[in-house]
Amino acid sequence: MEREILLLGDMRLYEVSAPVTPSEVANMPALIEDMRDTILAYRRRAGAGRAIAAPQIGVFKRVVCVCLEREPVALLNPVLSFPDDEMMDVLDDCMSFPGLRVRLRRYLRCRVRYRDLEWAEREAALEGDLSELLQHECDHLDGIMATMRARSAKDLVMTP
């Protein structure tokens, strides 16, 4: 079921999300399905959307859903690390602020450790746009909006 996406200015987006506990894992498939449906509906409307963090739909748990194709990938309690200091400049967009982009710097590479829906530990190495994507979504889990990473007001760009 598609959920409403909280928009920039909603103070709930600045809350730090709580970790998922083993006792909550049974509830996660329904949440991931709603997150996937929300991404796909947004994609149909806006022509964009690859991932969403649970706080964006008002669920303050450390859950990210990535949906590059049709099948979603659930990341429970993701933790990022960075193998080096190489950065890249990006023009970041977000379902919580459609029509606005933010110029900022992100790490070119990252590693993500997380739990899957069976509570198994997983790890992945990401580079480029996928690295940027996971950094963006994990920021949401910590109550950080991309707009907060802008170096100045000149880094905020409206798009048609």
Residue pairs with C-beta under 8 A, 6 or more apart in sequence:
1 33
1 34
1 37
2 34
2 37
2 38
2 41
3 34
3 35
3 37
3 38
3 57
3 58
4 57
4 58
5 38
5 42
5 52
5 56
5 57
5 95
5 96
6 12
6 13
6 55
6 56
6 57
6 58
6 96
7 96
7 97
8 94
8 96
8 97
8 100
8 145
8 147
10 96
12 55
12 58
12 60
13 55
13 56
13 96
13 140
13 143
13 145
14 143
14 145
15 55
15 60
15 143
16 141
16 142
16 143
17 53
17 54
17 55
17 60
17 61
17 62
17 63
17 140
17 141
17 142
17 143
18 60
18 61
18 62
19 61
19 62
19 77
20 28
20 61
20 62
20 63
20 76
20 77
20 115
22 119
24 61
25 76
25 115
25 117
25 118
25 119
28 63
28 74
28 76
28 117
29 117
31 54
31 59
31 61
31 63
32 63
32 65
32 72
32 74
32 117
33 72
34 57
35 52
35 54
35 57
35 63
35 65
35 67
35 72
36 65
36 67
36 72
38 52
38 57
39 49
39 50
39 51
39 52
39 65
39 67
39 72
39 95
40 49
40 67
40 70
42 48
42 49
42 95
43 49
46 95
46 98
48 93
49 67
49 95
50 66
50 67
50 68
50 133
51 64
51 65
51 66
51 67
51 133
51 134
51 136
51 137
52 64
52 65
52 95
52 137
53 63
53 64
53 137
53 138
53 140
53 141
54 60
54 61
54 62
54 63
54 64
54 65
54 141
55 140
55 141
55 143
56 95
56 96
56 140
62 76
62 77
62 78
62 141
63 74
63 75
63 76
64 74
64 75
64 78
64 114
64 134
64 137
64 138
64 140
64 141
65 72
65 73
65 74
65 75
66 72
66 73
66 75
66 133
66 134
66 137
67 73
74 116
74 117
75 112
75 114
75 115
75 116
75 122
75 134
76 114
76 115
76 116
76 117
76 119
77 114
77 115
78 112
78 113
78 114
78 134
78 137
78 138
78 141
79 112
79 113
79 114
80 110
80 111
80 112
80 134
80 135
80 138
81 110
81 111
81 113
82 107
82 109
82 110
82 111
83 109
83 110
83 111
83 125
84 107
84 108
84 109
85 107
86 107
86 108
86 109
87 105
87 106
87 107
87 108
88 105
88 106
88 107
88 108
88 128
88 132
89 103
89 104
89 105
90 103
90 104
90 105
90 106
90 132
91 101
91 102
91 103
91 157
92 101
92 102
92 103
92 104
92 106
92 132
92 136
92 146
92 149
93 100
93 101
93 102
93 159
94 100
94 136
94 145
94 146
96 140
96 145
97 145
97 146
97 147
99 158
99 159
99 160
100 147
100 156
100 157
100 158
100 159
101 156
101 157
101 158
101 159
102 146
102 147
102 149
102 150
102 155
102 156
102 157
103 150
103 151
103 155
103 156
103 157
104 146
104 149
104 150
104 151
104 155
105 149
106 131
106 132
106 135
106 136
107 131
107 135
108 127
108 128
108 131
109 125
109 126
109 127
109 131
110 125
110 126
110 131
110 134
110 135
111 123
111 124
111 125
111 126
112 123
112 124
112 126
112 134
112 138
113 121
113 122
113 123
114 121
114 122
114 123
115 121
115 122
116 122
126 133
126 134
136 146
139 145
139 146
139 149
147 156
150 156
